Amino acid sequence: MGDVKAKLTVTKEGEIHHVEFGDRKILDELTITRIGEQLNEMVSNEPNLRLLLNFRNVEHLSSAALGMLITLDKQVKEAGGQLKLSNIRSQIFEVFKITRLNRLFEIYDSTEKAMQSF
């Protein structure tokens, strides 16, 4: 269990940090904590961070993961940055709608649209 990093692929495209999740399911506390820590580190290291989270590979997201995203959104905004989400599957998007998080987050159906929106 030496690998404490969550499975995140981060590519920097110009000013934008494009993050893809490697896990299909983001459910357990440990994974969510690790993802949160890695993303928080990015926010701390780079004020005015432009962050795009791509959920292309994600099929399941727990409520704790949503909580982590809300916290991240607050941190990014406080640091003068922007957070956008893309490629959220319809069953996960339903949860965003039920919890009204679709109003909190800027959500795009494609990576391209999200990139252009920064």
Buried (B, 14 or more C-beta within 10 A) or exposed (E): EEEEEBBBEEEEEEEBBBBBBEBEBBBEEEBBEBBBEBBBEBBEEBEEBBBBBBBEBBEBBBEBBBEBBBEBBEBBEEBEBBBBBBBBBEEBBEBBEEEEBBEBBBBBEEBEEBBEEB
